[in-house]
């Protein structure tokens, strides 16, 4: 239940706030953008809140300032005392993700930062199953924690820590139960949550899981997008849809790039056709790892597949540059009967309008729900 690490936190309570402020060089990258990460969690929270792993109360303070009712849970006595000193009027209790005092207050959001990795994957599943019971339909789990896209990425982070002469960080990464995006995504999905991911720094991901309605999409299907509740998403967005490992270790990353709101609007075929040609040609000028970029049959977006490239931030940057190239284009590449199967169905101006609309909303691309 993560309590095997309590002694560590008992000794860390007095200097924890200094560490998260970046004063410990070994953990500076882990806590890079710490205040912004906490605020992003708060911004996605609604209603009454159950917070796990309160620590010294930094997230709790922001939640209270945002006028949420909060019940905070913390297993470390020293951390709990620090939080109570900082927030004397807060409702804080001793407990952990799996064992904590129950309350009659209905919970709308469950939040945590820098704590869920203290549970094994088996314990994480038990906790998430419990979340699905606690939360109502459309209730949220909003976590920020260190997660790795693959085991290989985790091994690389450990090796980098050792090379940087960061023995405490290397030991931490090896000792605690850091999981991967596919594993955690599958656990949430198995318990009827719709999950979105946003990488906040080299280590930390923002995870937002929304509980689905009863009786909807309960059957596990083979196609990833058939598991996505299209009534919950908010286009435009860029979503990591899946990560697949090949037999020799290569990783294929599939992104859902959604231009239009599902079931409400779509791209007209001539414009869609032209922006497909333009992006397929232009994106490869900015990124060598592109396997394919192709349109969805529903005409609301594209799927982008990459080989051995796991940087979400760079994907956004490359997409922006590619769409800017579309705006500068003077013609649609391969728009002829020799190189195209429907050369008469193209619209350069329509493609530019799609690109312009998408770029105008680039600040929202990371917001899936």
N, C-alpha and C positions, 0 to 999 in steps of 0.2 A: 504493500500500500504506500510505498515511498518513505515509510518511517525509518527504513534502514539508513537514510541520509540525514536524520534529525541532528545527530551530533555535529555534522558539518555546519548546519544552519545555526545551531546554538552558538558556535564559535564565530560565525559570520555576521550575526545580527548587528554588532556594534559598528561594522565597517561596510555593510551592504550598500548603503546609500552612496558612499564614496565610490564603490565599485561600479554601480550602475551609471554614475556620472562620468565614467571613463578614466578614473584615476589609476586603475590597475591595468597596465599595458597588456597583460595576458588575456584579459577579457574585454578589451576596448572594442574589438570587432563584434563580439557577441551582443554588447549593449549599445552599439552604434545606433543613434536615432531613438534612444530609449523613450524620451518624453513623447515623441511623435507616435511611437508604437503604442504606448498606453492610450494616447488620445484617439488613435484609430479604433482601438477596442471600444472606447467610450462612445465614439460616433456611431458605431454599429449596434449599440445596446439599446434596448427599449424596455420600459416597464420595470417591474420588480426584479432584483438581481440577486443571484446566488454566486458568490465569488469563492473560488478555491485557491489556496496558496497565497494568502494575503501578504505574507512577508512583512515588511515594515509599513505597509499601508499606502503605498504610492498610487496604485490603481484605485483603491478604495476611495482615497481622497478625491480623485478626479470624478469618480462616479457620483459621490455625494454632492460635489460642486455642480454636477449636471442634474441635480434634483431627483436622483434615483433612490429608491429604498433598497438598502443593501444588507444582506447577511453575509458576513465574511467568515471563512473557515481557514484555520492555520494549525498545522501539527506541532510546530516548534514553539516551546514556551517563551524563549528569548525573543523570537520574531514577533510573537503575539503581544508581548509586553511592549516592544518598541512601537507596534502599531497602535496599541491602546494609549500610549503616551502621546503619540502624534495626533490621534483622533479619539479623544476621551468619550465622545458621544456616539461613536459608531457601534453597531451591533456586531461584535466579533466573538467567535466561538472556537474552542479547541476541536480539531477534527481533521479528516483528510478526505480525499476523493471518494473513498468507499465507506467510510464510517464517520458520521457527523450528526450533531443534534438535528432532529427534524423540526420543522416549523409549520404553522398553519398558514403562513403567508404564501399565496400563489406566486409561482416563479415564472417570469416571462423570458429571462435571459440568464444563461450560465456563462461566467467569464473566468479566465485565468491567464496569467502571463508568467512565462519562464518556470513552469512547474509540472506540466503534464508528463514530461520526460522522466519523472521520478517513478512512474509506474511501468511495469513490464507491459509488453503488448497484450498479454492475457488480461492483466489488470485494467489496461486501457479499455478493452472490450467490455469488461464488467461495468466500468464507470459509464461508458457511453450508453450501454443498455439501461443503466439507471437514469441517465439524462433523458432518455426517450420516455421514461415513465413520469419523471418530474415535470417535463415541459408540455404545454398544450400544443395543439396544431399551430404551426408557424412560429413556435418558440425557437429561440436561437441559442446556439453555443458559439461563443466568440473567444477564441484562444489565440495567443501569440506565444510561440515556443520554437526552440531549435528542432528542426526536422530536416532530414536530408532527402534529396530526390531519389537517390539510390544508395545501396550499400557501398558501392565504389566511391561515390562522392563523400561518404562518411570516412572511408579509409583515407581518402586524399586529404580531408580536413585534419585528421589525426597526424598524418605524415607532415603536413604543413606546420602544425603546432610544434612538432618535435624539431623540425628544421629551423623554426623561428626561436628556438630555445624557450618555449613556453611549456614547461613540464606539468604545471598545474592544469592548464587547459587540456593538454594531451591526455592526462590521467582522467580528467573529468569526462572527456568524450568516450574514453574506453570503459569507464566504470558505470556510468549511468545509462538509462535505457532509451537512448535516442533512436527513434524509428524512422521510417521512410514515408514519403508522400503516398505511394501506392498502398502501403499497408494500412495507414491511418484512414485514407480515403475509403478503402474497402470496408473497414470496420464501421465507419459512419454510415455508409450506404446500406450495409446489411441491417442497420437498425433504423432505416427509413428516414435518413437525413440527406438533404441535398447540400453538397459541399462546394465551396469556392476557396481558392488559394491565392495569396499574394505574398511574394517574397519581399521582406522589409529590409534585410541586410544580408550579409554573407551567411548567416546562420539561421536567423529567425524568419518564420512564416506567419502571416496572419491567416487564421483559419476561421471561416464562417460557415456553420452548419445549421440549416433550417429544417425543422421537423416537418415532414410531409403530412398531408391530410390522411385520415383513416381511409383505407381501402383503395388508395391511389397508387398505381405503379408498384404493387407489392410483389409482382412476379419478376424475378431476375431475368433479364433479357441479354442476348448476345451482343447487341449493338449498344455502345456506350451512350450515344445520344438519345436512345429510347428510354434510358434511365433518368434523363434530365427532364425535370418538370418545366416545360416551356412557358407555363403561365407565371412562373416565379422570377424568370430572368429579366434583366433590364438592359436592353441594347442601347448603344453599341458597347461591346466589351471584348476582351481577349481572355480566353479561359484555357488553362492547361487541361485538356480533356483526358489524356491517357499517357502512360509511360510503359513501353514494352521492351523487355530485354531479350536479345537474340541469343542463340546457342553459344556464341563465342564471346559474349559480353557486350556487344554493341547495344546502345540504347536508342530507341526511336521515340521521339516526343511529338505528340499530336496536339495541336492547338485549335480551338474553336474560335474563329474570328468572326464575330457577329456584327453585321452592318445594320440590320433592320430588326425591329421588334417582331418576334414570331407571332404569327396569326393576326397581325394588324397591318403590316406593310411588307413589301418585298421589292427587290430590284427587277426592273423590266428587263426582258431577255437581251435586247440589243446592247443595253448599257452593261449588264452583267457579263455578257460575252466579251465585250471590249476590255473591261477592267480585269477580267481573267487573263487575257492575252498580255496586257500591260504589266500586271503584277508578276505573272509567271516569268516574264523576261527581265523586268527591272529588279526584282528582289534578289536575284542571283548575282547582281553587281555588288550587293552589300553583304552577302552571307553565303559562304561555300557549303554550309551544312544542309541546305535545302534539298529535301527529297522530292517534295511535290507541294503545290498549292492548287486546290481545286474547289469549285463551287458546290454548295449544298443544293440538293434537289428542290428544297423549299424556297430557294432564291433569296434567303435572308443572310447568307454569309459564306465563308470559305473555311476549309480545313487546311492548315499548314502543318506539314510533317518535316521534322528535322532529325538528323543523325548525330548522336553524341554531342548535343548542345543543350545545356540545361539552364541557361541564363534568361529568365523571364524578362528582366529589365532590358536586355539587348534585343529581345524579340520585339518589344514595344518600340524601341528606337529604330530598328530596321523597318518595321511596318510604317512608321512615320516617314522615313526617308523614301520608301517605295511609293507611298501615296503622294508625296511631294513630286516625285518623278512623273507620276501620272498627270499631275496638273501642268507639268512643263511639256508634256508630249505633244508633238505636232501630227502624229499619225498613230494608228493602231498597228503594232508589229504583226507580221504574218497574216494580214487581212486580205487574202486572195484565195482563189479556188485551188491553187496548188498546195498551199500550206494550211488551209482551214477547211473544215467540213461544212460550214454554213457561212460563207464569206459575205453574203448579202445582209446578214443579221448583225450589224455592228453600229455602235454610236459612241464616238469619241467624246462628244459633249456630255452624253449621259454618264459615261465613265468618270469624267472629271467632276460632275455633280456629286456622284457617289463618294468619290475621294474627298471632295471638299467638305461634305457633310460629316464624314467620319473624322477628318482632322479637326473640325470645329469642336468635337466632343472628346478629344484625346485625353483630357484630364480625367475622364470617367471610364477609360478603357479597363481599368483594373477592378471596377465595380460590377460584379456579375449579377448580384441579386439586389 
